[in-house]
Amino acid sequence: MSERDRHRDGTPGAPSGAPGTVAGFRLLRKIGEGGMSAVYQSYDVAAGRPVAVKILADHLAGQPEFVGRFYREARLSRVLEHTHIVQGYASGFDPDVNKHYLVLEFIDGPSAHGAMVRLGRLSVGMVVRIGIDIARALDFLHERQYVHRDVKPDNILLHPGGAAKLADLGLAKRLNDDSQLTSIHQGVGTSYYMPYEQAVNANLVDGRSDIFALGATLYHLLTGEVPFAGATHDEVVREKWQDSFRPVRDANPAVPEAVAELIEATLACDPRSRIQKAGQLARALAATKLATRLPPFAHGAGAPGGNEPTNDAPTRADHRAPLVPPPEGPAPPPVAPPGGEAFARAAVGTHALLLLPPVAPPRFGPVWYIGAVALCVVLAATALVRPRTVGAPKPPPPGGATRHLPGPPDGLPAAASQ
């Protein structure tokens, strides 16, 4: 067996189930895994630096929308350089192992979510530091007319040098992009953190939408609970429309009032009632003088056992479209990167969207149908013997269907460019 065949077979030394090398990068150990991709630590010999290599899951390599999102992240991570944004270096498709890959800056530390799983709710000083760093990253994106659309604890990495970095630009969108690829009834992002307007229409976002998501993230890190909970996506959205959440200091009395007020000022349903600029939020958090340096975590110590939590961890539930498991038999043929093989080392972005699952209609047994027919007969008979009174329609019951959620009382303003 040749050296290349041993690499392709995942032996020796390669992580289980992974090729030994991709595009010349030797995969040393798996440092993260989700439904869309796996991330491996590697080393760039030519540049003399450790790197992270993200590989798109085989069962998504034949789906253009996911491939498009993968290369969108690749392109934006290369061109949007900032101290608090994870930097991308290269991307492409390796035909020898049939893998789409993305080479990124290696952060030898956990995600904010991984740190929370390990430590419980984070200290005020850590959360304020995270808030300042990520708000500055968002301010940088917003000034360049981009919105991230998926700020959450999993997408914040804690650098051992004491700073936080924003990751995953796969859902980032230009504010002046008029693409109609997203239906008005579809949202992208993560239910617990996305604002109401993004859940209703993923195109109806601006910088204030990211500010809401960052506020929901900081709330979670400080209290150990999300501000708007629910068992389904629609339940979470309804909670946001009602504009009601447990005050920060009720959930964690140790949080200073100044910090609690800032976080709560990001969580209004109406974007006009939130803090309006990410830079404004960063400066306000810095003015509290409570930020502390993020502690260095032990090598691979994002969570107990040294691994990041899996997708079914309670605090990681996101109610996005469940990614289908790999089908039995061979994986579908991979989709070529945008632009073909000529762009093997430079990704071309496309508009990739992660759609929310449709709401399945309820299933009722025969007894329900018989009862419904009987009720209709009774109502019809009653209408014949007693005239109807005309009055104001009653509001829908609180527990009614939530597929068509009402808007806030004053309506949402059109998304404004930052």
Secondary structure as UniProt FT lines:
FT   HELIX           3..8
FT   TURN            9..10
FT   TURN            16..17
FT   STRAND          21..22
FT   TURN            23..24
FT   STRAND          25..26
FT   STRAND          29..33
FT   STRAND          37..44
FT   TURN            45..48
FT   STRAND          49..56
FT   HELIX           58..60
FT   TURN            61..62
FT   HELIX           64..79
FT   TURN            83..84
FT   STRAND          88..94
FT   TURN            95..98
FT   STRAND          99..105
FT   HELIX           112..119
FT   HELIX           124..143
FT   TURN            144..145
FT   STRAND          146..147
FT   HELIX           153..155
FT   STRAND          156..158
FT   TURN            160..161
FT   STRAND          164..166
FT   TURN            170..171
FT   STRAND          173..174
FT   TURN            175..176
FT   TURN            184..185
FT   TURN            191..193
FT   HELIX           196..200
FT   TURN            202..203
FT   HELIX           207..223
FT   HELIX           233..241
FT   TURN            242..243
FT   HELIX           248..251
FT   TURN            253..254
FT   HELIX           257..264
FT   TURN            265..266
FT   HELIX           271..273
FT   HELIX           278..287
FT   TURN            288..289
FT   TURN            299..300
FT   HELIX           304..306
FT   TURN            311..312
FT   HELIX           314..316
FT   TURN            338..339
FT   HELIX           340..343
FT   TURN            344..345
FT   HELIX           366..385
FT   TURN            398..399
FT   TURN            409..410
//
